[in-house]
Every structure is written in C-alpha cells, then in structure tokens.
Amino acid sequence: MAITKTTKVKSVQVSVLDASNYSKSVLCLTLVDTYDDPDDSQLPLTKARRENLKNGTDLTAYPQLVQDIAATVWN
C-alpha cells in the first residue's frame, strides 16, 4: 500500500501588526502531519510544523478552518 499523509490544524494564532487595520495581521499556524501505511510497522510518523500566512496568500490548500479564520480576520 501507499503512504498516506493527513494534516490537522493544532492551533491558529493571529498576530496583529496594526490594531487599526486587521488586514495586515499574520496567521501563525501549527499543523501536524501524520504519515501512515498499514503495511509498515514503523509508521505512523507524526511531525509538527509552523507556517506564517500573510493577507493575499493562496489558502486553497489549507483546511476550511484556516480559510474561515483568514476570511474573518482579513475582511
């Protein structure tokens, strides 16, 4: 079988750079990736990563939760 990857959102923090203009805020994500193959006894493997997103970033590859938070903060 093939290795599958799933990504979950662990946290989203909003870093406000300008209190009078929230569209300049940055979203700070903590994402957890899990790689698994039922035929491999050494898996699953879990890895956390952080990403910072600015307004204008293409969010289509991110979970709907991230897209919803971005739409609320940046609009």
C-alpha distances in whole Angstrom, upper triangle without the diagonal:
4,7,9,13,16,19,22,26,28,31,33,36,39,41,44,46,49,50,52,49,46,44,44,42,39,36,34,31,29,25,22,19,16,13,10,7,7,7,9,13,14,12,13,16,19,21,24,26,29,30,33,34,37,39,38,34,32,30,28,24,26,25,28,30,30,32,34,35,36,38,40,41,41,43
4,6,10,13,16,20,23,25,28,30,34,36,38,41,43,46,47,49,46,42,41,41,39,35,32,31,28,26,22,19,16,13,10,8,6,9,9,10,13,14,12,12,14,16,18,21,23,26,27,30,31,34,35,34,31,28,27,24,21,22,22,26,27,28,29,31,33,33,35,37,38,38,40
4,7,10,13,17,20,22,25,27,30,33,35,38,40,43,44,46,43,40,38,38,36,32,29,28,24,22,19,16,12,10,6,5,5,8,9,9,12,12,9,9,10,13,15,18,19,22,23,27,28,31,33,32,28,26,24,23,19,20,20,24,25,25,27,29,30,30,33,35,35,36,38
4,7,10,13,17,19,22,24,27,30,32,35,37,40,41,43,40,37,35,35,33,30,27,25,22,20,16,14,10,8,6,5,6,10,12,12,14,14,10,10,11,12,14,16,17,20,21,25,25,29,30,29,26,24,21,20,16,17,17,20,21,22,23,26,27,27,29,31,32,33,35
4,7,10,14,16,19,20,24,26,28,32,33,36,37,39,37,33,32,32,29,26,23,21,18,16,12,10,7,6,5,7,9,12,15,14,16,15,11,10,10,10,11,13,14,17,18,21,22,25,27,26,23,21,18,17,14,14,14,17,18,18,20,23,23,24,26,28,29,29,31
4,7,10,13,16,18,21,24,26,29,31,34,35,37,34,31,29,30,27,24,21,19,16,14,10,8,6,5,7,9,12,14,17,16,18,17,13,11,11,10,11,12,13,15,16,20,20,24,25,25,21,20,17,16,12,12,11,14,15,15,17,20,20,21,23,25,26,27,29
4,7,9,12,14,17,20,22,26,28,30,31,33,31,27,26,26,24,20,17,16,12,10,7,6,4,6,9,12,15,17,20,19,21,19,15,13,12,10,10,9,10,12,13,16,17,20,22,22,19,17,14,14,11,9,8,12,12,12,15,17,17,18,20,22,22,23,26
4,6,9,11,15,18,21,24,26,29,29,32,29,25,25,25,22,19,16,14,10,9,6,5,7,8,12,14,17,19,23,22,22,21,17,14,14,11,11,9,11,12,13,16,16,20,21,22,19,18,15,15,12,10,8,11,10,11,14,15,15,17,19,20,21,22,24
4,6,8,11,14,17,20,23,25,26,28,26,22,22,22,19,16,12,11,7,6,5,6,9,12,15,17,21,23,26,25,26,24,20,18,16,13,12,10,10,10,11,13,14,17,19,20,17,17,14,15,13,9,8,10,8,8,12,13,12,14,16,17,17,19,22
4,7,10,14,16,20,23,25,25,28,26,23,23,23,19,17,13,11,8,5,5,7,10,12,16,18,22,24,27,26,26,24,20,18,16,12,12,9,10,10,12,14,15,19,21,22,20,20,17,18,16,13,11,13,11,11,15,15,14,16,19,19,18,21,23
4,7,10,13,16,19,22,22,24,23,19,20,20,16,14,10,8,6,5,7,10,13,16,19,22,26,28,31,29,29,27,24,21,19,16,14,11,11,9,11,12,13,16,18,20,18,19,16,18,17,13,12,13,10,10,13,14,11,13,16,16,15,18,21
4,7,10,13,16,18,18,21,19,15,16,16,12,10,7,6,5,7,9,12,15,18,22,25,28,30,33,32,32,30,27,24,22,19,17,13,12,10,10,10,10,13,15,17,15,17,14,16,16,12,12,12,9,8,11,11,8,10,13,13,12,14,17
4,6,10,13,15,15,18,17,13,14,14,10,8,6,5,6,9,12,15,18,22,25,28,32,34,37,35,35,33,30,27,25,21,19,15,14,11,11,9,10,12,14,17,16,18,16,19,18,15,15,16,12,10,13,13,10,11,14,13,11,13,17
4,6,9,12,12,14,13,10,11,10,7,6,5,6,9,12,15,18,21,25,28,31,35,37,40,38,39,36,33,31,28,25,22,19,17,13,12,10,10,10,12,15,15,17,15,19,19,16,16,16,13,11,13,13,9,9,12,11,8,10,14
4,6,9,10,13,12,9,11,9,6,5,6,7,11,13,17,20,23,27,30,33,37,39,42,40,40,38,35,32,30,26,23,20,17,14,12,9,10,10,12,15,15,18,17,21,21,18,19,20,17,14,16,16,13,12,15,14,10,12,15
4,6,6,9,9,7,9,7,5,7,9,11,14,17,20,24,27,30,33,36,40,43,45,44,44,41,39,36,34,30,27,24,21,17,16,12,12,11,12,16,16,20,19,23,23,21,22,21,19,16,17,17,14,12,15,13,10,11,14
4,7,9,8,8,9,6,5,8,11,12,16,19,22,26,28,32,35,38,42,45,47,45,46,43,40,38,35,32,29,25,22,19,17,13,13,11,12,15,17,20,20,24,25,23,24,24,22,19,20,20,16,15,17,16,12,12,15
4,5,5,6,8,6,7,10,13,16,19,22,25,29,32,35,38,41,45,48,50,49,49,46,44,41,39,35,32,29,26,22,20,16,16,13,13,16,18,22,22,26,27,25,26,25,23,21,21,21,17,16,17,16,12,12,14
4,6,6,10,9,9,12,15,17,20,23,26,30,33,36,39,42,46,48,51,50,50,48,45,42,40,36,33,30,27,24,22,18,18,15,15,19,20,24,23,27,28,26,26,25,23,21,21,20,17,16,17,15,12,12,14
4,7,9,9,10,14,17,19,23,26,29,32,35,39,42,45,48,51,53,52,53,50,47,45,42,39,36,33,30,26,24,21,19,17,15,18,21,24,24,27,29,27,28,26,24,22,22,21,18,17,17,15,12,12,13
4,5,6,8,12,14,17,20,24,26,30,33,36,39,42,45,48,51,49,50,48,45,42,40,37,34,31,28,24,22,18,16,13,12,15,17,20,20,24,26,24,25,24,22,20,19,18,16,14,14,13,10,9,10
4,5,5,9,11,14,17,21,23,27,29,33,35,39,42,44,47,46,47,44,41,39,37,33,31,27,25,21,19,15,13,11,10,13,15,18,18,21,23,20,21,20,18,16,16,15,12,10,11,10,6,6,8
4,5,8,11,14,17,20,22,26,28,32,34,37,41,43,46,45,46,44,41,38,36,33,30,27,24,21,18,14,12,9,6,9,12,15,15,18,20,19,20,19,18,15,14,14,12,9,10,10,7,4,7
4,7,10,13,16,20,22,26,28,31,34,37,41,43,46,45,46,43,40,38,35,32,29,26,23,19,16,12,10,7,7,10,12,15,16,20,21,19,21,21,19,16,16,16,14,11,13,13,9,7,10
4,7,10,13,16,19,23,25,29,31,35,38,41,44,42,43,40,37,35,32,29,26,23,20,16,14,10,9,7,7,11,12,15,15,19,20,18,19,19,17,14,14,15,12,9,12,11,8,7,11
4,6,10,13,16,19,22,25,28,31,35,38,40,38,39,37,34,31,29,26,23,19,16,13,10,6,6,5,7,11,10,14,13,17,17,15,17,17,15,12,13,14,11,9,12,12,9,9,13
4,6,10,12,16,18,22,25,28,32,34,37,35,36,34,31,28,26,22,20,16,14,10,8,6,5,7,9,12,10,13,11,15,15,12,13,14,12,9,10,12,9,7,11,11,9,10,13
4,7,10,13,16,20,23,26,30,32,35,33,34,31,28,26,23,20,17,13,11,7,6,5,6,9,12,14,13,15,13,17,16,13,14,15,13,10,13,14,11,11,14,15,12,14,17
4,6,10,13,16,19,22,26,29,31,30,30,28,25,22,20,16,14,10,8,5,5,6,8,11,14,16,13,14,12,15,13,10,11,13,11,8,12,13,11,11,15,15,14,15,19
4,7,10,13,17,20,24,26,29,27,27,24,21,19,17,13,10,7,6,5,7,9,11,15,17,19,16,17,15,17,15,12,12,15,13,11,14,16,14,15,18,19,17,19,22
4,7,10,13,16,20,22,25,23,24,22,19,16,14,10,8,6,5,6,8,11,13,16,19,20,17,17,14,15,13,10,10,13,12,11,14,16,15,15,19,20,19,20,23
4,7,10,13,17,19,22,20,20,18,15,12,10,7,6,4,6,9,11,15,16,20,22,23,20,20,17,18,15,12,12,15,14,14,17,19,18,19,22,23,23,24,27
4,7,10,14,16,19,17,18,16,12,10,8,6,5,6,8,11,13,16,18,21,24,24,20,20,17,17,14,12,13,16,16,15,18,20,20,21,24,25,25,26,29
4,6,10,13,15,14,14,13,9,7,6,4,7,9,11,15,16,20,21,25,27,28,24,23,20,20,16,15,15,18,18,18,21,23,23,24,27,28,28,29,32
4,7,10,12,11,12,10,7,5,5,6,9,12,14,17,19,22,24,27,30,29,26,24,22,21,17,17,17,21,21,21,23,26,26,27,29,31,31,32,35
4,6,9,8,10,9,5,4,7,9,12,15,17,21,22,26,27,31,33,33,29,27,25,24,20,20,19,23,23,24,26,28,29,30,32,34,34,35,37
4,5,5,8,9,6,7,10,12,15,18,21,24,26,29,31,34,36,35,32,30,28,26,23,23,22,25,26,27,29,31,32,33,35,37,37,38,40
4,6,7,10,8,8,12,15,18,21,24,27,29,32,33,37,39,38,35,33,30,29,25,25,24,27,28,29,31,33,34,35,37,39,40,41,43
4,6,9,9,10,13,17,20,23,26,29,31,35,36,39,41,41,37,35,33,31,28,28,27,31,31,32,34,36,37,38,40,42,43,44,46
4,5,6,8,11,14,17,21,23,27,29,33,34,38,40,40,36,34,32,31,27,27,27,30,31,31,34,36,36,37,40,41,42,43,45
4,6,8,11,14,17,21,24,27,30,34,35,39,41,41,38,36,34,33,29,29,29,32,32,33,35,37,37,38,41,42,43,44,46
4,7,8,11,14,18,21,25,27,31,33,37,39,39,35,34,32,32,28,27,27,31,31,31,33,36,36,36,39,41,41,42,44
3,5,9,12,15,18,22,24,28,30,34,36,36,32,31,29,28,24,24,24,27,27,27,30,32,32,33,36,37,37,38,41
4,7,10,13,16,20,22,26,28,32,34,34,30,29,27,26,22,22,21,24,24,25,27,29,29,30,33,34,35,36,38
4,7,10,13,17,20,23,25,29,32,32,28,27,25,25,21,20,20,24,24,23,26,28,28,29,32,33,33,34,37
4,7,10,14,17,20,22,26,29,29,26,25,23,23,19,18,18,21,21,20,23,25,25,26,29,30,29,31,34
4,7,10,13,17,19,23,26,27,23,23,21,22,18,17,17,21,20,19,22,24,23,24,27,28,27,29,32
4,7,10,14,16,20,23,24,21,21,19,20,17,15,16,19,18,16,20,22,20,21,24,25,24,25,29
4,7,10,13,17,20,21,18,18,17,18,15,13,15,18,17,15,18,20,19,19,22,23,22,23,26
4,7,10,14,17,18,15,17,15,17,15,13,14,17,16,13,16,18,16,16,20,21,19,20,23
4,6,10,13,15,12,13,12,15,13,11,13,16,15,12,14,17,15,14,17,19,17,17,20
4,7,10,12,10,12,12,15,14,12,15,16,15,12,13,16,13,12,15,17,14,14,18
4,7,8,6,9,9,12,12,11,13,15,14,10,11,13,12,9,12,14,12,11,15
4,6,6,10,10,14,15,13,16,17,16,12,12,14,12,9,12,14,11,9,13
4,6,9,10,13,15,14,16,16,16,12,11,13,12,8,9,11,9,7,10
4,6,9,12,14,14,16,16,17,13,12,14,14,10,11,14,12,9,11
4,6,9,10,11,14,14,15,12,10,13,13,10,11,14,13,11,14
4,6,8,9,12,13,14,11,10,13,14,11,12,15,15,13,15
4,6,5,8,9,11,8,6,10,11,9,10,13,14,12,14
4,6,8,8,11,10,8,11,13,12,12,16,17,15,17
4,7,9,12,10,9,13,14,13,15,18,18,18,20
4,7,8,6,7,10,11,11,13,15,16,16,18
4,5,6,7,9,10,11,13,15,16,17,18
4,5,5,6,9,10,10,12,14,15,16
4,5,5,6,9,10,11,12,14,15
4,5,5,6,9,10,11,12,14
4,6,5,6,9,10,10,12
4,5,5,6,9,10,11
4,5,5,6,8,10
4,5,5,6,8
4,6,5,6
4,6,6
4,6
4
